[in-house]
Each structure stands twice: as structure tokens, then as C-alpha cells.
Amino acid sequence: MKGFSSSSSVHVELHRERGIHKALSLADKDDLIVLTGLGFGGYQVIGKENVPYCEYDVIHQYFNKEQKVLV
């Protein structure tokens, strides 16, 4: 991938929810995950349609599914 010296540490996921879940699953205890680009509008634009979307819900869904503790 352009701009990275090693593609082994780069994961490309076009589906935002799966990408967030992947980042959370790969993170260690002291890692920081930064989600950028969507904002706080409460929706995601797909084509010409505004689809309801909340990253907080996606993150909570991951931790509830994995039964992990938010610290």
C-alpha cells in the first residue's frame, strides 16, 4: 500500500463496521484506535441515501458480543 513501508501491518476493509470490529480485535490493552472520516451526523451516506449509523453502537456491539470490558 502506498505510503507504508510494509503492507503486513496494513489491513484494508471496505465495510466500515467490519473494519472497526477488526481494529478492536487486533488492539492490545494500551493501543489507541482513531476512527476518522464519518463525523457525528448519525447517518452514513451510501450513494444518494442517508442511512442511520452510529459508531458508538458499533463499538458497544463489539464489546457486548465479545463480552470484553470497556476500560
RALINTA-V346944 format. One record per backbone hydrogen bond with DSSP energy under -0.5 kcal/mol. CO is the residue of the C=O (numbers start at 1). NH is the residue of the N-H. E is the energy in kcal/mol with one decimal. If there is no record, write none. Layout:
co->{CO & CO}
nh->{NH & NH}
e->{E & E}
This chain:
co->{1 & 6 & 7 & 11 & 14 & 15 & 16 & 17 & 18 & 19 & 20 & 21 & 22 & 23 & 28 & 33 & 34 & 42 & 44 & 44 & 45 & 46 & 46 & 49 & 49 & 51 & 54 & 55 & 56 & 57 & 58 & 59 & 60 & 61 & 62 & 63 & 63 & 69}
nh->{4 & 9 & 10 & 13 & 16 & 19 & 20 & 21 & 22 & 23 & 24 & 25 & 26 & 27 & 31 & 35 & 36 & 53 & 46 & 51 & 47 & 48 & 49 & 46 & 51 & 44 & 58 & 59 & 60 & 61 & 62 & 63 & 64 & 65 & 66 & 67 & 68 & 71}
e->{-1.8 & -1.0 & -1.3 & -0.5 & -0.7 & -2.4 & -2.4 & -2.4 & -2.4 & -2.5 & -2.4 & -2.1 & -1.7 & -1.2 & -1.8 & -0.5 & -0.6 & -2.0 & -0.6 & -3.2 & -0.5 & -0.5 & -2.0 & -2.9 & -0.7 & -3.4 & -1.6 & -2.5 & -2.6 & -2.5 & -1.9 & -2.2 & -2.6 & -2.5 & -2.7 & -0.7 & -1.7 & -0.5}
